[in-house]
Amino acid sequence: MKILNLIKLAIRALQRNKLRALLTMLGIIIGVASVITMMSIGEGSKQSINASLASMGSNMITIQPYSNEPGGARMMGSSLKTLTIKDVEALKNALDVALISPLASSNGQSINGANNWPTTIQGVSPDYLEIRKVVVKEGIMFSDQDVRSSAKVCLLGKTVVDNLFPNGDDPIGKIIRFGKIPFQVIGVLVPKGTSNFGQDQDDIIIAPYTTVQKRILSTIYFGSIYASAVTENASNAAVAEITSILRETHHLRDNQDNDFQVRTQAELMTMMNSTSSMLTALLTAVASISLLIGGIGIMNIMYVSVTERTREIGLRMSIGARGVDILLQFLIEAIMISITGGVIGVLLGITAAIVIPSMLNWPTVISQSSIVISFLVCALTGIFFGYYPALKASRLDPIEALHYE
């Protein structure tokens, strides 16, 4: 038979059982829609993370305490005590480092009269704003003299302002408390919104690092140090120079591991992209289970169809239809079910990817590759799961088929 005639026969067969065909497509529809949606969310989050990290400055370098214990346990974070002002002063002499700022932070309750709000105070130097691309909206940034004198001054993020000054009062010049320590508000920061990790970047108080160290933490150590290379191309050279300087200030021998970790924005992007890609692959794999279930459904229905149409198969064979014609007829039916379900699934997946950002505020990017892959998978699913029932139909004995009840 000609392929066109086989397609017409397949369409007529599916039209006779519209509801059954639709239910058979359901697994394919859900699978394809889920795959496209998950891949769109994954790609959107990856691009959003890259944009967020790039907005912090492509030449930013982060230095954190790090410990590799003899037993193999690795630790990293502000709880470790390896970074001091001695390291900061030494790093100021690095040729490839343009700006540097230590960071000492603490969580606590901020208070203004009857209003209070749990937040984080970060002790930094004036260079912090340029390194992290933070902008002062109103007021001024504290000076190096404020750092040297451990002045009790601060700048507030929008979230803190909204909660401590709910009536819309101007916070500039007002006195607030963080725990029991009074701070004069000298500036308000430009809002940055929520980060890709769901963290409110405006829920913050910025103060001189000496003030936070002495009056709040009572420590000489820093949780981390931020630096900025002279240029983006000099980042790797800056990392090498920072590593050399810190090993010297920490008196590390050649056979000793670093008790600190230095990372560039490029490394952070690579790490985040790797994590995002892994999560996307995992979610896509889970969503793909629906395609497998849909394929099994196609095989099951095609078996039922072959059994129901055994006499029809025998009649076609008796008037000259070859085994390959019968095989192609049922194989085309399986492929049509799969591809039709795939088309509906693609439309649903694209719709979901468009709706999700407005409903859940998740970034999505629809990639053409996910659509193409979905179509290919649908076609292969129809061929793979439809071939064996079609082969069974093509091998029926015409005489026995005609006598089938």
matplotlib code that plots the C-alpha trace (Angstrom):
import matplotlib.pyplot as plt

x = [0.0, 1.1, 2.1, -0.7, -3.3, -1.8, -2.0, -5.7, -6.4, -4.6, -6.5, -9.9, -8.9, -8.1, -11.3, -13.3, -11.9, -11.3, -11.6, -9.3, -6.7, -6.9, -6.4, -3.5, -1.9, -2.2, 1.1, 2.9, 1.2, 2.1, 5.7, 6.5, 4.9, 6.9, 10.2, 9.8, 8.7, 11.6, 14.2, 12.8, 13.0, 16.5, 17.7, 16.0, 17.6, 21.0, 20.8, 19.4, 22.3, 24.8, 23.2, 23.1, 26.7, 27.8, 26.0, 28.2, 31.3, 33.0, 36.4, 35.2, 37.2, 36.0, 38.3, 36.9, 38.3, 38.9, 40.0, 41.1, 41.2, 43.6, 40.6, 39.4, 36.6, 36.6, 35.1, 34.5, 32.6, 32.6, 32.8, 36.5, 39.0, 41.8, 41.3, 42.4, 43.2, 46.8, 45.7, 43.7, 46.6, 49.0, 46.6, 46.4, 50.0, 49.0, 49.6, 46.7, 44.1, 42.4, 39.9, 39.6, 37.0, 36.8, 33.4, 32.2, 28.5, 26.0, 22.3, 20.2, 17.2, 17.1, 14.9, 13.4, 11.1, 8.2, 9.2, 11.7, 12.9, 15.3, 18.0, 21.8, 24.4, 27.5, 30.7, 32.6, 35.0, 34.0, 35.4, 32.7, 30.1, 32.3, 33.3, 29.7, 28.1, 26.0, 24.6, 23.6, 20.2, 20.0, 22.6, 26.3, 28.6, 30.7, 34.4, 37.7, 37.9, 34.6, 36.2, 39.3, 37.2, 34.7, 31.9, 28.4, 26.9, 25.1, 23.3, 19.9, 18.5, 14.9, 13.4, 14.8, 13.6, 10.1, 9.9, 11.6, 10.0, 6.5, 5.0, 7.3, 9.5, 12.9, 15.5, 18.5, 19.8, 17.7, 19.1, 18.3, 19.6, 21.0, 20.7, 21.8, 24.2, 22.8, 23.6, 23.0, 21.5, 23.5, 22.3, 19.8, 20.7, 19.2, 16.9, 18.3, 15.4, 15.4, 18.4, 18.3, 18.5, 15.4, 17.4, 16.2, 19.2, 17.6, 17.2, 20.6, 22.4, 25.9, 28.3, 32.1, 33.7, 35.6, 32.3, 30.8, 33.9, 34.4, 30.9, 28.9, 31.0, 34.0, 36.4, 39.4, 38.5, 36.5, 34.0, 35.3, 37.2, 36.1, 38.5, 38.4, 41.0, 42.4, 40.7, 38.7, 41.6, 43.8, 41.5, 43.7, 46.9, 45.2, 44.1, 47.7, 49.1, 46.4, 47.2, 50.9, 50.4, 48.0, 50.2, 53.0, 51.0, 49.6, 53.1, 52.2, 55.0, 55.2, 53.7, 50.7, 47.3, 45.8, 43.6, 41.6, 39.9, 40.0, 37.3, 36.6, 33.2, 34.1, 34.5, 31.3, 29.4, 30.9, 29.9, 26.4, 25.9, 27.1, 24.7, 21.8, 22.5, 22.5, 19.2, 17.7, 18.9, 17.4, 14.1, 14.0, 14.7, 11.9, 9.5, 10.7, 9.2, 5.8, 7.1, 8.0, 4.5, 3.0, 5.0, 3.8, 0.2, 0.7, 2.0, -0.9, -3.6, -1.9, -2.1, -5.8, -6.3, -4.6, -6.8, -10.0, -9.1, -7.9, -10.6, -9.9, -6.3, -7.2, -9.5, -6.8, -4.3, -6.7, -7.1, -3.4, -2.1, 1.5, 2.8, 4.9, 1.7, 0.0, 3.1, 3.4, -0.4, -0.2, 3.2, 1.9, -1.1, 1.3, 3.5, 0.5, -0.7, 2.7, 3.4, -0.1, 0.3, 3.8, 2.3, -0.3, 2.4, 4.7, 1.9, 1.1, 4.8, 5.3, 2.2, 3.4, 6.8, 5.1, 2.7, 5.2, 7.2, 4.1, 2.6, 5.6, 8.2, 10.6, 12.7, 12.1, 13.7, 12.2, 14.9, 14.4, 16.5, 13.9, 11.1, 13.1, 14.3, 10.7, 9.5, 12.3, 11.6, 7.9, 8.6, 11.0, 8.6, 5.9, 8.3, 9.8, 6.6, 4.4, 6.8, 6.2, 2.3, 2.6, 5.0, 2.5, -0.3, 1.8, 2.6, -1.0, -2.1, -4.8, -7.0, -6.9, -7.5, -10.6, -12.0, -11.2, -14.2]
y = [0.0, 3.6, 5.5, 8.1, 5.4, 3.9, 7.3, 7.7, 4.3, 5.2, 8.5, 6.7, 4.1, 6.8, 8.7, 5.6, 5.6, 9.3, 9.0, 6.0, 7.7, 10.8, 8.8, 7.0, 10.3, 11.6, 10.1, 11.6, 15.0, 15.2, 13.9, 16.4, 19.3, 18.5, 18.1, 21.4, 23.2, 21.8, 22.6, 26.1, 26.7, 25.2, 27.4, 30.5, 30.0, 29.5, 32.7, 34.5, 33.3, 34.4, 37.8, 38.2, 37.2, 39.4, 42.4, 42.0, 42.7, 40.3, 40.9, 40.3, 37.9, 36.2, 35.0, 32.7, 30.7, 27.1, 24.0, 20.6, 18.5, 15.6, 13.2, 14.4, 16.7, 20.0, 23.1, 26.5, 29.5, 32.4, 30.0, 29.4, 31.9, 32.4, 35.9, 39.0, 42.7, 41.7, 39.8, 42.8, 45.2, 42.8, 42.3, 46.1, 45.8, 43.3, 44.8, 43.0, 44.0, 47.3, 47.3, 45.3, 45.0, 42.7, 41.4, 40.7, 40.0, 39.2, 38.4, 40.2, 42.4, 46.0, 48.4, 51.8, 52.8, 50.4, 48.8, 46.0, 43.7, 40.6, 41.3, 41.0, 43.7, 43.6, 45.2, 46.4, 49.1, 51.9, 49.9, 47.3, 49.4, 49.5, 45.8, 44.5, 47.1, 48.5, 52.0, 54.6, 56.0, 58.7, 60.0, 59.1, 56.2, 56.1, 57.1, 55.6, 57.8, 56.3, 52.8, 53.9, 55.4, 52.5, 55.0, 53.9, 54.8, 52.7, 52.4, 50.6, 48.3, 49.0, 46.0, 47.3, 50.8, 49.6, 47.7, 50.2, 53.2, 51.9, 55.4, 56.6, 58.8, 59.8, 57.5, 59.7, 61.1, 58.9, 56.6, 52.9, 50.0, 46.7, 44.6, 47.1, 49.1, 52.5, 53.4, 56.7, 56.1, 58.1, 56.4, 54.2, 51.7, 51.3, 48.3, 45.1, 42.7, 39.0, 37.0, 33.8, 31.8, 33.5, 35.8, 39.3, 41.4, 44.5, 43.0, 44.3, 46.9, 48.1, 49.5, 50.0, 46.6, 47.8, 48.7, 45.3, 43.5, 45.4, 46.3, 43.3, 40.3, 40.9, 39.3, 40.1, 37.7, 38.2, 35.9, 36.7, 39.2, 40.7, 42.0, 43.4, 42.7, 45.7, 44.2, 41.1, 39.7, 40.1, 38.0, 34.8, 36.7, 38.4, 35.0, 33.7, 36.9, 36.7, 33.1, 33.8, 36.7, 34.9, 31.8, 34.1, 36.0, 32.7, 31.2, 28.1, 25.7, 24.2, 20.9, 22.6, 23.1, 26.6, 27.6, 29.9, 29.6, 32.1, 32.2, 34.4, 35.2, 32.9, 30.0, 30.8, 31.0, 27.6, 26.1, 27.5, 26.5, 23.0, 22.7, 24.2, 21.8, 18.8, 19.8, 20.5, 17.1, 15.4, 17.2, 16.4, 12.7, 12.6, 14.3, 11.8, 9.0, 10.2, 9.6, 6.0, 5.5, 7.0, 4.7, 1.7, 3.0, 3.1, -0.5, -1.7, 0.1, -1.1, -4.7, -4.2, -2.7, -5.6, -8.1, -6.1, -5.9, -9.4, -10.2, -6.9, -7.8, -11.2, -9.6, -7.2, -10.0, -12.2, -9.4, -8.9, -6.8, -7.9, -8.3, -5.1, -3.2, -4.3, -3.6, 0.0, 0.6, -0.1, 1.5, 4.7, 4.7, 4.4, 7.2, 9.5, 8.9, 9.8, 12.8, 14.3, 13.9, 15.5, 18.6, 19.1, 18.6, 21.1, 23.7, 23.0, 23.2, 26.5, 27.9, 26.8, 28.3, 31.6, 31.6, 30.5, 33.8, 35.8, 33.4, 32.1, 34.8, 32.0, 32.9, 30.7, 30.5, 28.4, 26.7, 25.5, 22.4, 21.2, 21.4, 19.6, 16.9, 16.4, 15.8, 13.4, 11.5, 11.4, 9.9, 7.4, 6.5, 5.7, 3.6, 1.8, 1.0, 0.5, -1.8, -5.0, -4.9, -4.0, -6.8, -9.2, -8.0, -8.5, -12.1, -13.2, -16.1, -14.8, -17.9, -18.0, -14.2, -14.5, -17.2, -15.1, -14.4]
z = [0.0, -0.5, 2.6, 2.0, 2.1, 5.3, 6.9, 5.9, 7.4, 10.6, 10.9, 10.4, 13.0, 15.5, 14.7, 15.5, 19.1, 19.9, 23.6, 23.8, 21.6, 23.8, 27.0, 25.3, 24.4, 28.0, 29.2, 26.2, 26.7, 30.4, 29.8, 27.0, 28.8, 32.0, 30.1, 28.3, 31.5, 33.6, 30.9, 30.6, 34.4, 34.4, 31.6, 33.0, 36.5, 34.9, 32.9, 36.0, 38.2, 35.6, 35.3, 39.1, 39.5, 36.6, 38.2, 41.3, 39.1, 36.8, 38.5, 42.1, 44.2, 47.4, 50.1, 52.8, 55.7, 54.8, 56.8, 55.5, 58.7, 59.0, 59.1, 55.7, 56.9, 55.0, 56.5, 55.1, 56.5, 58.9, 62.0, 61.1, 62.4, 59.9, 58.4, 60.2, 59.6, 59.1, 55.9, 54.7, 55.1, 53.4, 50.4, 49.9, 48.6, 45.9, 42.4, 40.7, 43.5, 43.1, 46.0, 49.2, 52.0, 54.9, 56.1, 59.6, 60.0, 62.7, 62.9, 65.5, 66.2, 64.9, 66.9, 66.3, 69.1, 69.1, 65.8, 65.5, 62.8, 62.7, 60.2, 59.4, 60.1, 57.9, 58.9, 55.8, 54.5, 52.1, 49.2, 49.7, 47.8, 44.6, 44.9, 45.3, 43.1, 46.0, 45.5, 48.1, 47.3, 50.0, 52.4, 52.3, 52.8, 56.0, 55.6, 56.4, 59.4, 60.6, 60.3, 62.2, 65.0, 65.1, 64.6, 65.4, 62.0, 59.4, 56.1, 55.8, 53.1, 51.9, 53.8, 57.1, 56.4, 55.6, 58.9, 61.2, 59.6, 58.5, 58.5, 55.8, 58.0, 56.6, 58.4, 57.7, 60.9, 63.1, 65.8, 65.7, 67.8, 66.8, 69.9, 72.6, 70.3, 69.0, 65.4, 63.6, 60.1, 57.6, 54.3, 52.6, 49.9, 46.4, 46.4, 44.9, 45.3, 45.9, 44.9, 42.8, 46.0, 47.5, 49.8, 50.4, 49.4, 51.0, 54.4, 55.6, 57.7, 56.6, 59.2, 59.6, 60.2, 63.2, 64.9, 64.2, 65.3, 68.6, 69.7, 68.5, 67.8, 70.1, 67.7, 65.6, 62.8, 59.6, 58.0, 54.5, 52.5, 49.2, 46.6, 43.1, 40.5, 38.5, 35.4, 34.6, 32.7, 35.7, 38.0, 37.7, 38.4, 41.3, 42.7, 42.5, 44.1, 46.9, 47.6, 47.8, 50.2, 52.5, 52.7, 53.8, 56.4, 57.7, 57.9, 55.9, 55.0, 51.5, 52.7, 54.4, 52.7, 52.5, 55.5, 53.2, 49.8, 47.0, 44.3, 41.3, 39.8, 36.8, 39.2, 41.0, 37.7, 36.7, 40.0, 40.0, 36.4, 37.1, 40.1, 38.1, 35.1, 37.5, 39.1, 35.7, 34.4, 37.5, 37.2, 33.4, 34.1, 36.6, 34.1, 31.4, 33.4, 32.1, 28.5, 29.5, 31.0, 27.8, 25.6, 27.6, 27.2, 23.5, 23.4, 25.5, 23.3, 20.1, 21.4, 22.2, 18.7, 17.0, 18.9, 18.1, 14.4, 13.9, 11.3, 9.5, 9.3, 7.9, 5.3, 4.2, 3.8, 1.9, -0.8, -1.2, 1.6, 2.6, 6.1, 5.7, 4.8, 8.0, 10.0, 8.6, 9.1, 12.9, 13.3, 11.7, 14.1, 17.0, 15.7, 15.0, 18.6, 19.9, 17.7, 18.2, 22.0, 21.6, 19.8, 22.5, 25.1, 23.5, 23.5, 27.1, 28.1, 26.3, 27.9, 31.4, 30.7, 29.9, 32.8, 35.6, 35.7, 36.3, 38.9, 40.8, 39.8, 38.6, 35.5, 32.5, 29.0, 26.3, 24.3, 20.8, 21.6, 24.2, 21.6, 18.9, 21.4, 22.6, 19.0, 18.3, 21.6, 20.7, 17.3, 18.7, 21.5, 18.9, 16.8, 19.8, 21.6, 18.5, 16.6, 18.5, 18.4, 14.7, 14.1, 15.8, 13.5, 10.4, 11.3, 11.7, 9.6, 7.2, 7.5, 11.3, 11.4, 9.3, 11.6, 14.7, 17.0]

ax = plt.figure().add_subplot(projection="3d")
ax.plot(x, y, z, "-o")
ax.set_aspect("equal")
plt.show()
